[in-house]
Structures are given as structure tokens and as C-alpha cells.
Amino acid sequence: GEDVEQSLFLSVREGDSSVINCTYTDSSSTYLYWYKQEPGAGLQLLTYIFSNMDMKQDQRLTVLLNKKDKHLSLRIADTQTGDSAIYFCAETPQGSNYQLIWGAGTKLIIKP
Amino acid sequence: DVKVTQSSRYLVKRTGEKVFLECVQDMDHENMFWYRQDPGLGLRLIYFSYDVKMKEKGDIPEGYSVSREKKERFSLILESASTNQTSMYLCAVGLAGERLNEQYFGPGTRLTVT
């Protein structure tokens, strides 16, 4: 079945760039998402990319999609303490009208 | 954006109790979801509802049931709570259309079963 994999932890220094990686197995995925979960809160949609794009930029966030390798990444420039959170990657399988397949989440730890 | 609220942020229940978790949206979206979140396992779908009185089982429905009597409200029921149901429960509302399957989440209910 479909699967989405992420590393569980990433540690970076404040001010550096963070790169959170995700791999998925369903080559027919249509949309891919990044969600952010701050401590004690629910998930919020951070950004998304459609499968016919290979890059999307939104202020400090850059999403890169490599369809050939089924690899998605989220780059956060100039990482701040407020970026401390768990970041979830999710994909929409083709043909699904509701489902999201979720990664386990990457906890981003910011070192001063 | 849709606002999703959940009835409790924290809940402590005893083994064998019947537990109700409520989720309410402030709009009229058809798709609503219940997930549980456990460390290292990500989000696992328990149940999904695509309209009033309509539901589908997700990946881990055992030990749970749901109720959707009104469009804005989706309830998760633990018929007889067990310690392995201690978890964070997240409700989400799904948007159909252009951004297919985009979901908005409530703040979560952390349930402890003792």
C-alpha cells in the first residue's frame, strides 16, 4: 500500500536553514502537503504543491518535489525559535476523494 | 478558513467507561475525520464521515464508533475505554474542490485512560 516516510527528528541552529525530507511510494499522487503542529496544538496547513510542479516558494518556505525519486522536501530559511514544531508530510493518492496518507512527522529542534 | 473546535483539551477516564469526544465546525463542509496521533506513528485514521449519517471506517476503527446527526458535528465514541486508547485525538474537516483533500484540524483532545 501507499507509504510516506520521514525522519523523526531534525536539529538545526537558529538562523540556519532547515531541510525536512519526505519520501512517498504512490507515483500517482496529485497533491502533496506540509502541515505544522506546534506544541499542544492541532495541525495547520503550511503549504502544498501540485504534482505537476517541481518547486514552490512562499516567503521563508521552499518546497521541492522530485517526482522521479518520489522525494519531497521543505526548506525553512533563517530558522527561528517559533519554527519549533512537528512537520508532517502528507499525500493525496490518485482517485481518492478524501484520503490523506500521512508521514510520522519530523520534530524540528532549534538550538540557540 | 473553517474553525474546528473539540469539546475537551484534556480528558481522564477509567477503563470500561463510555467516552464521547465531540467535534464541531463553523461552516458547512461535508467531510469530517477522526484521527489518533501517537509518537512515531503519525496520524492514523479512525473514521471518516462524508455527510450526515454517512460514515466509513478508517485504518483503525476497532473499539470506536462515530455519530454524525448534524452536518456541523461529528462525535467519536469509545464504547468501553481501554488503556491502549490513551492517545491524542484529532478531528479534521476536509475541503473538497481545487485543493483536493486539504484538511483543517481542531486543537486535539489528549485522552488518558487509567
Interface residues (C-beta under 8 A of the other chain):
Chain A: V4 L8 T30 Y31 Y33 Y35 G40 A41 G42 L43 Q44 L45 Y48 F88 T92 S96 N97 Y98 Q99 L100 W102 G103 A104 G105
Chain B: V4 N31 F33 G40 L41 G42 L43 R44 L45 F48 Y50 L90 A92 G94 A96 R99 L100 N101 E102 Q103 Y104 F105 G106 P107 G108
